[in-house]
Amino acid sequence: MTTVAAGRILVLDPSGLVYKQPTSLAPRINDLRGKTVGLMDDTAPGSNVLLEQVGILLRERYGVAKVIQRRKPNLSLPAPKAMLEQFKSEVDCMVVGVGA
């Protein structure tokens, strides 16, 4: 919104402040052979198709033993904690896919 009054322009910045909590990356896996990989579909259009292909490539090229693919309930919200905990108990590593 911009307001002009008595030769002055008032410009409001709607961007606000973003506070991010520092996080660290998960430990990396050296070899995917024989591992179980989780693929989380973020519900964006096409993400399920993209992740299905990623799963096929992981099995064919990298010897992944099992792929578990799930779709989170809502694109604009983080995955539910219970869903993440379930993945954590079942997989060796995880990929979150964003489709377009």
C-alpha positions in Angstrom: 0.0 0.0 0.0 1.3 3.4 -0.9 -0.2 6.7 0.4 0.6 10.2 -0.9 -0.1 13.1 1.5 1.3 16.6 1.5 4.0 15.7 -1.0 5.2 12.7 0.9 4.9 9.0 0.0 4.5 6.4 2.7 5.6 2.9 1.6 4.7 0.0 3.8 6.7 -3.2 3.5 4.4 -6.3 4.0 7.3 -8.8 4.0 7.7 -9.0 7.8 10.5 -10.9 9.6 11.3 -14.5 9.2 12.8 -16.4 12.2 14.5 -19.7 11.4 15.6 -22.1 14.0 19.1 -23.5 13.1 19.0 -27.2 12.1 21.6 -29.7 11.0 21.5 -32.1 8.1 20.8 -35.8 8.8 23.8 -38.2 8.5 24.5 -39.3 4.9 24.3 -42.9 3.7 27.4 -44.0 1.8 25.6 -46.8 -0.2 22.0 -47.3 -1.0 22.3 -51.0 -1.9 20.0 -53.1 0.2 18.5 -50.0 1.9 14.8 -49.0 2.4 14.1 -45.5 1.0 11.1 -43.4 2.0 9.6 -41.1 -0.6 7.2 -38.5 0.7 4.9 -36.9 -1.9 4.2 -33.3 -0.9 0.8 -33.4 -2.9 1.9 -30.9 -5.5 0.6 -31.7 -8.9 2.8 -34.3 -10.5 4.8 -35.1 -7.4 3.4 -38.7 -7.2 4.4 -39.4 -10.8 7.9 -37.9 -10.2 8.4 -40.0 -7.1 7.2 -43.2 -8.7 10.0 -42.8 -11.3 12.5 -41.9 -8.7 11.6 -45.1 -6.8 12.1 -47.2 -10.0 15.5 -45.5 -10.7 16.6 -46.1 -7.1 15.9 -49.8 -7.3 17.3 -50.3 -10.9 20.5 -48.1 -10.6 21.3 -48.1 -6.9 20.2 -51.4 -5.7 17.6 -50.1 -3.2 15.8 -53.1 -1.7 12.5 -51.4 -0.9 10.8 -48.1 -1.5 8.0 -46.8 0.7 6.0 -44.0 -0.9 3.4 -42.0 1.1 1.5 -38.8 0.4 1.3 -36.1 3.0 -2.2 -34.7 3.6 -1.7 -31.1 2.7 0.7 -29.3 0.4 0.8 -26.1 2.4 1.3 -27.7 5.8 4.2 -29.7 7.2 3.9 -33.4 7.3 2.2 -34.7 10.5 4.6 -35.7 13.2 3.1 -39.2 13.3 3.8 -39.6 9.6 7.4 -38.6 10.0 7.8 -40.9 13.0 6.4 -43.8 11.0 8.8 -43.1 8.2 11.7 -42.8 10.6 10.9 -46.3 12.0 10.7 -47.9 8.6 13.3 -46.4 6.3 17.1 -45.8 6.2 16.7 -42.5 4.4 14.0 -40.3 2.9 13.3 -38.1 -0.1 10.7 -35.4 -0.1 9.4 -34.8 -3.7 8.1 -31.6 -5.0 6.2 -31.8 -8.3 5.2 -29.3 -10.8 
